[in-house]
Amino acid sequence: MSNVYKQVELTGSSTKGVEDAISQAIAKANESLHDMRWFEVIETRGHIEHGRVAHWQVTIKVGFTLD
């Protein structure tokens, strides 16, 4: 049996760090996407306020199995 996958691009944001931004994006996607299998980090960036990192933004591609 072969699988067919679809990819979507998501951007998560967090004041805590990169891993939390990824987790936030995946947790939100899990509300409507099923059978997610993998993710790939595409871009990492952040917002600076008063000379310090205020929050992180991480763009990921998520692959999931089609029914």
DSSP file (Angstrom, degrees, kcal/mol; ACC not computed):
  #  RESIDUE AA STRUCTURE BP1 BP2  ACC     N-H-->O    O-->H-N    N-H-->O    O-->H-N    TCO  KAPPA ALPHA  PHI   PSI    X-CA   Y-CA   Z-CA
    1    1 A M              0   0    0      0, 0.0     2,-0.3     0, 0.0     0, 0.0   0.000 360.0 360.0 360.0 134.3    0.0    0.0    0.0
    2    2 A S        -     0   0    0      2,-0.0     2,-0.3     0, 0.0     0, 0.0  -0.763 360.0-139.8-105.2 153.4    1.3    3.5   -0.9
    3    3 A N        -     0   0    0     -2,-0.3     2,-0.4    62,-0.0    64,-0.1  -0.830   3.1-149.5-109.6 151.5    0.5    6.8    0.8
    4    4 A V        -     0   0    0     62,-0.4    62,-2.9    -2,-0.3     2,-0.3  -0.982  18.4-160.3-117.6 133.4   -0.2   10.1   -0.7
    5    5 A Y  E     -A   65   0A   0     -2,-0.4     2,-0.4    60,-0.2    60,-0.2  -0.820   9.2-157.2-115.0 151.5    0.8   13.2    1.3
    6    6 A K  E     -A   64   0A   0     58,-2.4    58,-2.4    -2,-0.3     2,-0.4  -0.940  13.1-146.6-120.5 148.7   -0.3   16.8    1.2
    7    7 A Q  E     -A   63   0A   0     -2,-0.4     2,-0.3    56,-0.2    56,-0.2  -0.920  12.8-175.2-116.6 142.5    1.8   19.7    2.5
    8    8 A V  E     -A   62   0A   0     54,-2.1    54,-2.8    -2,-0.4     2,-0.5  -0.958  21.4-130.6-128.8 153.3    0.7   22.9    4.1
    9    9 A E  E     +A   61   0A   0     -2,-0.3     2,-0.3    52,-0.2    52,-0.2  -0.902  29.7 177.0-106.5 130.8    2.7   25.9    5.2
   10   10 A L  E     -A   60   0A   0     50,-2.9    50,-3.0    -2,-0.5     2,-0.5  -0.926  20.2-150.5-130.4 152.4    2.2   27.3    8.7
   11   11 A T  E     -A   59   0A   0     -2,-0.3     2,-0.3    48,-0.2    48,-0.2  -0.979  14.4-167.9-126.5 120.8    3.7   30.0   10.8
   12   12 A G  E     -A   58   0A   0     46,-2.6    46,-2.5    -2,-0.5     2,-0.4  -0.752   4.0-157.4-103.3 153.5    3.8   29.7   14.6
   13   13 A S  E     +A   57   0A   0     -2,-0.3     2,-0.3    44,-0.2    44,-0.2  -0.978  16.0 164.0-132.9 143.4    4.6   32.5   17.0
   14   14 A S  E     -A   56   0A   0     42,-2.1    42,-3.5    -2,-0.4     7,-0.1  -0.985  37.6-150.1-157.2 146.0    5.9   32.4   20.6
   15   15 A T  S    S+     0   0    0     -2,-0.3     3,-0.1    40,-0.3    -1,-0.1   0.576 100.1  60.5 -85.6 -12.7    7.5   34.7   23.2
   16   16 A K  S    S-     0   0    0      1,-0.3     2,-0.3    40,-0.1    -1,-0.1   0.851 112.7 -78.4 -86.0 -37.3    9.2   31.6   24.7
   17   17 A G     >  -     0   0    0      1,-0.1     4,-1.9    39,-0.1    -1,-0.3  -0.951  48.4 -61.9 158.5-179.5   11.2   30.3   21.8
   18   18 A V  H  > S+     0   0    0     -2,-0.3     4,-2.3     1,-0.2     5,-0.2   0.919 123.4  51.4 -63.8 -48.2   11.5   28.5   18.5
   19   19 A E  H  > S+     0   0    0      1,-0.2     4,-2.5     2,-0.2    -1,-0.2   0.883 110.6  49.3 -61.1 -38.5   10.3   25.1   19.8
   20   20 A D  H  > S+     0   0    0      2,-0.2     4,-2.6     1,-0.2    -1,-0.2   0.884 108.2  53.7 -68.2 -37.7    7.3   26.6   21.3
   21   21 A A  H  X S+     0   0    0     -4,-1.9     4,-1.9     2,-0.2    -2,-0.2   0.913 111.1  46.5 -61.9 -42.4    6.4   28.5   18.1
   22   22 A I  H  X S+     0   0    0     -4,-2.3     4,-2.4     2,-0.2     5,-0.2   0.934 112.7  49.7 -63.6 -46.6    6.6   25.2   16.2
   23   23 A S  H  X S+     0   0    0     -4,-2.5     4,-2.7     1,-0.2    -2,-0.2   0.882 108.7  52.8 -61.0 -39.3    4.5   23.4   18.8
   24   24 A Q  H  X S+     0   0    0     -4,-2.6     4,-2.1     2,-0.2    -1,-0.2   0.919 110.3  47.5 -62.4 -43.9    1.9   26.2   18.7
   25   25 A A  H  X S+     0   0    0     -4,-1.9     4,-2.3     2,-0.2    -2,-0.2   0.925 115.0  45.2 -63.9 -45.0    1.6   25.9   14.9
   26   26 A I  H  X S+     0   0    0     -4,-2.4     4,-2.1     2,-0.2    -2,-0.2   0.903 111.6  52.3 -67.6 -40.8    1.3   22.1   15.0
   27   27 A A  H  < S+     0   0    0     -4,-2.7     4,-0.5    -5,-0.2    -1,-0.2   0.909 112.1  45.7 -62.1 -42.0   -1.2   22.2   17.9
   28   28 A K  H >< S+     0   0    0     -4,-2.1     3,-1.3     1,-0.2     4,-0.4   0.918 112.4  50.4 -67.9 -42.8   -3.5   24.6   16.1
   29   29 A A  H >X S+     0   0    0     -4,-2.3     4,-3.1     1,-0.3     3,-1.7   0.847  99.8  66.5 -62.7 -33.3   -3.3   22.6   12.8
   30   30 A N  T 3< S+     0   0    0     -4,-2.1    -1,-0.3     1,-0.3    -2,-0.2   0.701  87.4  69.7 -63.1 -18.7   -4.2   19.5   14.7
   31   31 A E  T <4 S+     0   0    0     -3,-1.3    -1,-0.3    -4,-0.5    -2,-0.2   0.783 121.4  11.4 -68.3 -26.5   -7.6   20.9   15.4
   32   32 A S  T <4 S+     0   0    0     -3,-1.7     2,-0.4    -4,-0.4    -2,-0.2   0.574 117.0  71.7-128.1 -17.0   -8.5   20.6   11.7
   33   33 A L     <  -     0   0    0     -4,-3.1     2,-0.3    -5,-0.1     3,-0.2  -0.821  61.5-160.8-103.9 144.6   -5.8   18.4   10.0
   34   34 A H        +     0   0    0     -2,-0.4    31,-0.1     1,-0.2    -3,-0.0  -0.874  63.3  22.6-122.6 155.9   -5.5   14.7   10.7
   35   35 A D  S    S-     0   0    0     -2,-0.3    30,-2.0     1,-0.2    -1,-0.2   0.841  70.2-178.8  61.2  38.1   -2.7   12.2   10.2
   36   36 A M  E     +B   64   0A   0     28,-0.2    28,-0.3    -3,-0.2    -1,-0.2  -0.483   5.6 175.6 -64.9 138.8    0.1   14.7   10.3
   37   37 A R  E     -     0   0A   0     26,-3.4     2,-0.3     1,-0.4    27,-0.2   0.709  50.2  -2.2-120.2 -31.7    3.4   12.9    9.8
   38   38 A W  E     -B   63   0A   0     25,-1.4    25,-2.3     2,-0.0    -1,-0.4  -0.975  49.1-150.6-157.3 164.0    6.3   15.3    9.6
   39   39 A F  E     -B   62   0A   0     -2,-0.3     2,-0.4    23,-0.2    23,-0.2  -0.981   4.2-158.6-140.6 156.6    7.4   19.0    9.6
   40   40 A E  E     -B   61   0A   0     21,-2.2    21,-2.5    -2,-0.3     2,-0.5  -0.997  22.6-126.6-135.2 127.3   10.2   20.9    8.0
   41   41 A V  E     +B   60   0A   0     -2,-0.4    19,-0.2    19,-0.2     3,-0.1  -0.635  31.1 171.9 -76.4 123.9   11.4   24.3    9.2
   42   42 A I  E     +     0   0A   0     17,-3.0     2,-0.3    -2,-0.5    18,-0.2   0.813  62.2   3.0 -98.9 -42.8   11.4   26.7    6.3
   43   43 A E  E     -B   59   0A   0     16,-1.7    16,-2.7     2,-0.0     2,-0.4  -0.999  53.0-162.6-151.6 141.7   12.2   30.0    8.0
   44   44 A T  E     +B   58   0A   0     -2,-0.3     2,-0.3    14,-0.2    14,-0.2  -0.996  25.5 149.9-125.9 130.6   13.0   31.4   11.4
   45   45 A R  E     -B   57   0A   0     12,-2.8    12,-3.6    -2,-0.4     2,-0.3  -0.944  20.9-156.2-149.8 170.3   12.7   35.0   12.3
   46   46 A G  E     -B   56   0A   0     -2,-0.3     2,-0.4    10,-0.3    10,-0.2  -0.930  18.3-117.0-147.4 170.0   11.9   37.2   15.3
   47   47 A H  E     -B   55   0A   0      8,-2.8     7,-3.6    -2,-0.3     8,-1.2  -0.930  26.1-150.3-113.1 134.0   10.6   40.5   16.5
   48   48 A I  E     +B   53   0A   0     -2,-0.4     2,-0.4     5,-0.2     5,-0.2  -0.894  15.3 177.7-110.0 132.0   12.9   42.9   18.4
   49   49 A E  E >  S-B   52   0A   0      3,-2.7     3,-1.6    -2,-0.5    -2,-0.0  -0.996  72.5 -10.7-131.4 129.0   11.7   45.4   21.0
   50   50 A H  T 3  S-     0   0    0     -2,-0.4    -1,-0.1     1,-0.3     3,-0.1   0.849 128.9 -54.0  54.4  38.9   14.0   47.6   23.0
   51   51 A G  T 3  S+     0   0    0      1,-0.2     2,-0.3     0, 0.0    -1,-0.3   0.603 120.3  96.2  76.3  11.7   17.1   45.7   21.9
   52   52 A R  E <  S- B   0  49A   0     -3,-1.6    -3,-2.7     0, 0.0     2,-0.5  -0.931  85.2 -94.7-131.7 155.7   15.7   42.3   23.0
   53   53 A V  E     - B   0  48A   0     -2,-0.3    -5,-0.2    -5,-0.2     3,-0.1  -0.567  37.0-179.8 -69.4 121.0   13.9   39.4   21.3
   54   54 A A  E     -     0   0A   0     -7,-3.6     2,-0.3    -2,-0.5    -6,-0.2   0.849  63.1 -16.6 -91.7 -41.2   10.2   39.9   21.9
   55   55 A H  E     - B   0  47A   0     -8,-1.2    -8,-2.8   -39,-0.1    -1,-0.4  -0.986  59.3-123.9-161.5 159.8    8.9   36.9   20.1
   56   56 A W  E     -AB  14  46A   0    -42,-3.5   -42,-2.1    -2,-0.3     2,-0.4  -0.783  13.7-161.7-104.4 146.2    9.9   34.2   17.6
   57   57 A Q  E     -AB  13  45A   0    -12,-3.6   -12,-2.8    -2,-0.3     2,-0.5  -0.998   9.7-175.0-126.6 127.7    8.1   33.3   14.3
   58   58 A V  E     -AB  12  44A   0    -46,-2.5   -46,-2.6    -2,-0.4     2,-0.5  -0.983  11.2-155.3-126.8 123.5    8.8   30.0   12.7
   59   59 A T  E     +AB  11  43A   0    -16,-2.7   -17,-3.0    -2,-0.5   -16,-1.7  -0.848  22.1 176.1 -97.5 130.0    7.4   29.0    9.3
   60   60 A I  E     -AB  10  41A   0    -50,-3.0   -50,-2.9    -2,-0.5     2,-0.5  -0.916  29.7-133.7-130.0 154.9    7.1   25.2    8.8
   61   61 A K  E     -AB   9  40A   0    -21,-2.5   -21,-2.2    -2,-0.3     2,-0.5  -0.939  25.0-160.6-102.2 133.8    5.8   22.9    6.1
   62   62 A V  E     -AB   8  39A   0    -54,-2.8   -54,-2.1    -2,-0.5     2,-0.4  -0.965   1.3-154.9-118.2 130.7    3.7   20.1    7.6
   63   63 A G  E     +AB   7  38A   0    -25,-2.3   -26,-3.4    -2,-0.5   -25,-1.4  -0.868  15.8 176.4-105.5 137.4    3.0   16.9    5.7
   64   64 A F  E     -AB   6  36A   0    -58,-2.4   -58,-2.4    -2,-0.4     2,-0.3  -0.971  32.4-104.7-138.5 155.2   -0.1   14.8    6.3
   65   65 A T  E     -A    5   0A   0    -30,-2.0     2,-0.3    -2,-0.3   -60,-0.2  -0.579  31.4-131.9 -79.1 133.6   -1.6   11.6    4.8
   66   66 A L              0   0    0    -62,-2.9   -62,-0.4    -2,-0.3    -1,-0.0  -0.631 360.0 360.0 -81.6 144.6   -4.6   12.0    2.6
   67   67 A D              0   0    0     -2,-0.3    -1,-0.1   -64,-0.1    -2,-0.0   0.481 360.0 360.0 -68.4 360.0   -7.6    9.7    3.3
